[in-house]
Amino acid sequence: MHKYKKFLTVCSLAALVSSCTAPFVCMAAADTTEMQAVEFDREDGEYSIQVDLEGGSGKASVTSPTLFTVKDGNGYAQIQWSSSNYDYMIVDGTKYLPSSTEGGSVFEIPVSAFDEPVSVIGDTVAMSKPHEIEYTLTFRSDTLQSVE
């Protein structure tokens, strides 16, 4: 029961401090070691969304707009890097491996927030030894469009 109280407290606090009018709902993880995607009030399916990348040396980029998938009411983004040298990403403490490295490393990650920077780490093997590089991704809810 304690986990549900924590969930309600987090969501209540988020609702009090949020001025966001976008159609997104707070979704907290009962187990904070595993990230949950934001609950999304659209039908399951595929959408496109603008994603802004900041951080690193400025040499890397991600494809934008990107594919945004709603599965069971949760949102996930397909992040495609400009380089195929990214061998993993870390999002909220969880490590994600690429689903492809053709044309750039591709990852499917849960989206935990919209219209605010989300911290991620990308590990690149492009240098003499692997380096974890800190980035932020910002998913722009006002650009969301259904993919037909």
C-alpha positions as CSV (number, residue, x, y, z in Angstrom):
1,M,0.0,0.0,0.0
2,H,3.0,2.3,0.7
3,K,4.0,2.3,-3.0
4,Y,0.5,3.5,-4.1
5,K,0.6,6.3,-1.5
6,K,3.9,7.4,-2.9
7,F,2.5,7.2,-6.5
8,L,-0.5,9.4,-5.5
9,T,1.8,11.9,-3.7
10,V,4.1,12.2,-6.6
11,C,1.2,12.7,-9.1
12,S,-0.6,15.2,-6.8
13,L,2.6,17.2,-6.4
14,A,3.2,17.2,-10.1
15,A,-0.3,18.4,-10.7
16,L,0.1,21.2,-8.3
17,V,3.3,22.5,-9.8
18,S,2.5,21.8,-13.4
19,S,1.1,24.5,-15.7
20,C,1.2,22.1,-18.6
21,T,-2.1,21.8,-20.5
22,A,-0.9,19.1,-22.9
23,P,-2.9,15.8,-22.8
24,F,-0.3,13.9,-20.8
25,V,-0.8,12.2,-17.4
26,C,1.7,11.7,-14.6
27,M,3.0,8.2,-14.4
28,A,5.4,7.3,-11.6
29,A,7.2,4.0,-11.2
30,A,6.2,2.0,-8.2
31,D,9.8,0.6,-8.2
32,T,12.0,3.7,-8.7
33,T,14.8,1.6,-10.2
34,E,12.9,1.1,-13.4
35,M,11.8,4.1,-15.6
36,Q,8.2,4.2,-16.8
37,A,7.1,6.0,-19.9
38,V,4.6,8.8,-19.5
39,E,1.0,7.7,-19.8
40,F,-0.4,9.1,-23.0
41,D,-4.1,9.6,-23.7
42,R,-4.0,8.7,-27.5
43,E,-4.7,5.5,-29.2
44,D,-1.9,3.0,-29.5
45,G,-0.1,3.6,-32.7
46,E,2.7,5.6,-34.4
47,Y,3.2,9.3,-34.3
48,S,6.0,11.7,-35.2
49,I,7.4,14.2,-32.7
50,Q,10.2,16.9,-32.8
51,V,13.1,16.1,-30.5
52,D,15.8,18.6,-29.6
53,L,19.3,17.3,-28.6
54,E,21.7,19.4,-26.4
55,G,25.1,18.5,-24.9
56,G,28.2,16.7,-26.0
57,S,30.6,18.3,-28.4
58,G,28.0,19.4,-30.9
59,K,29.2,16.9,-33.5
60,A,26.5,14.3,-32.9
61,S,22.8,14.8,-33.8
62,V,19.6,12.8,-33.7
63,T,17.0,12.4,-36.4
64,S,14.1,14.8,-35.9
65,P,11.2,14.5,-36.1
66,T,11.4,11.0,-34.7
67,L,9.0,8.1,-34.4
68,F,6.9,8.2,-31.2
69,T,5.0,5.0,-30.5
70,V,2.2,4.6,-28.0
71,K,1.9,1.1,-26.6
72,D,-0.6,0.2,-23.9
73,G,-1.0,3.9,-23.3
74,N,2.7,4.6,-22.8
75,G,5.0,6.6,-25.0
76,Y,8.3,5.5,-26.5
77,A,10.7,7.3,-28.9
78,Q,12.9,5.9,-31.5
79,I,16.2,7.8,-31.2
80,Q,18.5,7.5,-34.3
81,W,21.9,9.0,-33.9
82,S,24.0,10.5,-36.7
83,S,26.7,7.9,-35.9
84,S,26.6,4.2,-35.6
85,N,29.3,4.3,-32.9
86,Y,26.8,4.6,-30.0
87,D,26.7,1.2,-28.4
88,Y,24.3,1.9,-25.5
89,M,22.2,4.7,-23.9
90,I,21.3,5.2,-20.3
91,V,18.0,6.7,-19.5
92,D,17.0,7.2,-15.9
93,G,19.6,4.6,-14.8
94,T,18.4,1.9,-17.2
95,K,20.8,0.8,-20.0
96,Y,19.3,0.4,-23.5
97,L,21.1,-1.4,-26.4
98,P,20.6,-0.4,-30.1
99,S,18.0,-2.2,-32.2
100,S,20.1,-1.3,-35.2
101,T,23.4,0.4,-36.2
102,E,22.7,0.8,-39.9
103,G,22.6,4.5,-40.8
104,G,23.3,5.4,-37.2
105,S,22.6,3.7,-33.9
106,V,18.9,3.4,-33.2
107,F,17.4,3.0,-29.7
108,E,13.8,2.7,-28.4
109,I,13.5,4.5,-25.1
110,P,10.6,5.4,-22.8
111,V,9.6,9.1,-22.8
112,S,9.4,10.3,-19.3
113,A,8.5,14.0,-20.0
114,F,7.4,16.4,-22.7
115,D,8.4,20.0,-23.2
116,E,11.3,19.8,-20.7
117,P,14.9,18.4,-21.0
118,V,15.3,14.7,-20.2
119,S,18.9,13.7,-19.2
120,V,20.4,10.7,-21.1
121,I,23.8,9.3,-21.6
122,G,25.1,8.0,-24.9
123,D,28.2,5.8,-24.9
124,T,30.3,6.2,-28.0
125,V,33.1,4.0,-29.2
126,A,34.2,6.4,-31.9
127,M,37.3,7.5,-29.8
128,S,40.3,5.5,-28.8
129,K,38.3,4.2,-25.8
130,P,34.5,4.3,-25.1
131,H,33.2,7.5,-23.6
132,E,29.8,8.1,-21.9
133,I,28.6,11.5,-23.0
134,E,25.8,13.4,-21.2
135,Y,23.0,14.9,-23.4
136,T,19.4,16.1,-22.9
137,L,16.5,15.3,-25.2
138,T,13.4,17.5,-25.3
139,F,10.3,16.1,-26.9
140,R,8.0,18.9,-28.2
141,S,4.4,17.9,-27.6
142,D,3.0,20.7,-29.9
143,T,4.7,18.9,-32.9
144,L,3.0,15.5,-32.3
145,Q,1.3,14.2,-35.5
146,S,-0.2,10.9,-36.4
147,V,1.9,8.8,-38.9
148,E,-0.5,7.6,-41.6
